[in-house]
């Protein structure tokens, strides 16, 4: 492997750096976006029990209870916003507005690092192309003077081909991972929306 990196030349090092960053993002996002960390099934039932317990009638106890709920998972942020809005007013429109604001915050949390991963998927082939250009310069440089330098010619070809391959090898999994993570995010959003609607229906009874 080390010999391949040497043959690929210095342009491969930015590609290696982007591959490490992409891998770190994929691992972190896959771990974070699990259902039990975003929208635990029991959380909405706990919010309903909290609404029925009468704890929301006291502002201090309501704040403590909703803070605990919000810290449990991102879904808890949406549910606690609904409960606090309900404690202040029974107006459905105000409760929905509070839930939407909380949902916007949760969406930002769910989509964290996704822009960076998309950027890596976009620029990796360009970095590979840059390495190819560097390799071509090496090849043309080997033709100068009295004749071709076989060693420099071979090195230039190695740089050109290896960097193209590395660029694609990074871009394809990064893009596939980005698409997979987007699907996970959309699924978590649907789960949060379903839980929020369930709580809203209960609060409006």
C-alpha positions in Angstrom: 0.0 0.0 0.0 2.8 2.4 0.9 4.5 1.7 -2.5 1.2 2.7 -4.2 1.0 6.0 -2.3 4.6 6.7 -3.3 3.9 5.9 -6.9 0.8 8.2 -6.8 2.9 11.1 -5.8 2.2 14.1 -3.6 -1.2 14.9 -5.1 -2.7 11.8 -3.5 -2.2 13.2 0.1 -5.1 15.7 -0.2 -7.2 12.8 -1.4 -6.3 10.7 1.6 -7.2 13.5 3.9 -10.6 13.9 2.3 -11.2 10.1 2.6 -10.4 10.2 6.3 -12.8 13.1 6.8 -15.5 11.4 4.8 -15.1 8.1 6.7 -15.3 9.9 10.0 -18.5 11.7 9.0 -20.1 8.5 7.8 -19.3 6.6 11.0 -20.5 9.5 13.2 -23.7 10.1 11.3 -24.6 6.4 11.1 -24.1 6.2 14.8 -26.0 9.4 15.6 -29.0 8.8 13.2 -30.1 5.6 14.8 -33.8 5.6 15.8 -33.1 5.1 19.5 -31.0 8.2 19.6 -33.3 10.5 17.6 -36.9 9.3 18.2 -37.2 6.6 20.9 -40.6 5.1 20.7 -41.3 5.5 24.4 -40.7 9.2 24.4 -44.0 10.3 23.1 -45.8 8.1 25.6 -43.8 9.8 28.3 -44.8 13.2 27.0 -48.4 12.2 27.0 -48.1 11.0 30.6 -46.4 14.2 31.6 -49.3 16.2 30.0 -51.8 14.2 32.0 -49.9 14.4 35.3 -50.7 18.0 35.9 -47.1 19.0 36.2 -47.5 21.5 33.4 -49.8 23.6 35.6 -46.9 24.8 37.7 -44.4 26.8 35.6 -41.3 25.7 37.6 -42.1 22.0 37.5 -43.2 22.3 33.9 -39.8 23.8 32.9 -37.9 21.1 34.8 -40.0 18.3 33.3 -39.7 19.6 29.7 -36.0 20.2 30.1 -35.5 16.6 31.1 -37.7 15.5 28.1 -35.7 17.8 25.7 -32.4 16.4 26.8 -33.4 12.8 26.2 -33.4 12.9 22.4 -33.9 15.4 19.5 -37.6 14.3 19.4 -37.8 15.4 23.0 -37.0 19.0 21.9 -40.1 19.0 19.7 -42.4 17.4 22.3 -41.2 19.6 25.1 -41.8 22.7 23.0 -45.4 21.5 22.5 -45.9 20.9 26.2 -44.5 24.3 27.2 -46.7 26.0 24.6 -49.7 24.0 25.9 -48.9 25.2 29.5 -49.0 28.8 28.3 -52.0 28.6 25.9 -54.5 26.1 24.6 -54.4 27.7 21.1 -53.6 24.9 18.7 -51.9 27.3 16.2 -49.4 28.5 18.9 -48.6 24.9 19.9 -48.0 24.0 16.2 -45.9 27.0 15.7 -43.7 26.1 18.7 -43.4 22.5 17.4 -42.3 23.8 14.0 -39.6 26.0 15.5 -38.3 23.1 17.5 -38.4 20.8 14.5 -36.3 23.3 12.5 -33.6 23.1 15.2 -33.8 19.3 15.1 -33.4 19.3 11.3 -30.2 21.4 11.6 -28.9 18.8 14.1 -29.9 15.9 11.8 -28.2 17.4 8.8 -25.0 18.3 10.5 -21.9 17.6 8.4 -24.0 16.5 5.4 -22.8 19.6 3.5 -19.2 18.6 4.1 -19.8 15.0 2.9 -21.5 16.3 -0.3 -18.5 18.6 -0.9 -16.1 15.7 -0.5 -18.1 13.7 -3.0 -17.9 16.6 -5.4 -14.3 17.6 -5.1 -12.7 14.2 -4.8 -12.9 13.6 -8.6 -11.5 17.1 -9.2 -8.6 16.4 -6.9 -8.0 13.2 -8.8 -8.1 15.2 -12.0 -5.6 17.6 -10.6 -3.3 14.6 -9.9 -3.8 13.5 -13.5 -2.7 16.9 -14.7 0.4 16.8 -12.5 1.1 13.3 -13.9 0.8 14.6 -17.5 3.2 17.4 -16.7 5.7 14.8 -15.4 5.2 12.8 -18.7 5.8 15.9 -20.9 8.8 16.8 -18.7 10.3 13.4 -19.4 10.3 14.2 -23.1 12.6 17.2 -22.9 16.3 17.3 -23.6 18.0 14.5 -25.5 15.2 12.0 -25.2 12.6 10.4 -23.0 13.5 9.6 -19.4 11.8 6.1 -18.9 11.8 6.5 -15.1 10.2 9.9 -15.1 7.8 8.8 -17.8 6.7 5.8 -15.7 6.4 8.0 -12.6 4.2 10.5 -14.5 1.9 7.7 -15.7 1.6 6.4 -12.2 0.7 9.8 -10.8 -1.9 10.3 -13.5 -3.6 6.9 -13.2 -3.5 6.4 -9.4 -4.9 9.9 -8.6 -7.8 9.4 -11.1 -8.5 6.0 -9.5 -8.2 7.4 -5.9 -10.5 10.3 -6.7 -13.2 8.0 -8.0 -12.7 5.5 -5.2 -13.4 8.3 -2.7 -16.2 10.1 -4.5 -18.4 7.1 -5.2 -18.7 5.8 -1.6 -19.0 9.3 -0.3 -21.9 10.1 -2.6 -23.5 6.7 -1.9 -23.1 7.3 1.8 -24.6 10.8 1.4 -27.6 9.4 -0.3 -28.0 6.7 2.4 -27.7 9.2 5.2 -30.3 11.5 3.5 -32.7 8.6 3.5 -32.0 8.0 7.2 -32.6 11.7 8.0 -35.9 11.7 6.1 -37.0 8.5 8.0 -36.1 10.1 11.3 -38.0 13.2 10.3 -41.1 11.2 9.5 -40.9 9.4 12.9 -40.6 12.7 14.7 -43.5 14.1 12.7 -45.7 11.1 13.6 -44.8 11.4 17.3 -45.5 15.1 17.3 -48.9 14.6 15.6 -49.8 12.0 18.2 -49.0 14.3 21.1 -50.8 17.2 19.4 -54.0 15.1 19.0 -53.8 14.2 22.7 -53.3 17.8 23.8 -56.2 19.0 21.7 -58.7 16.6 23.2 
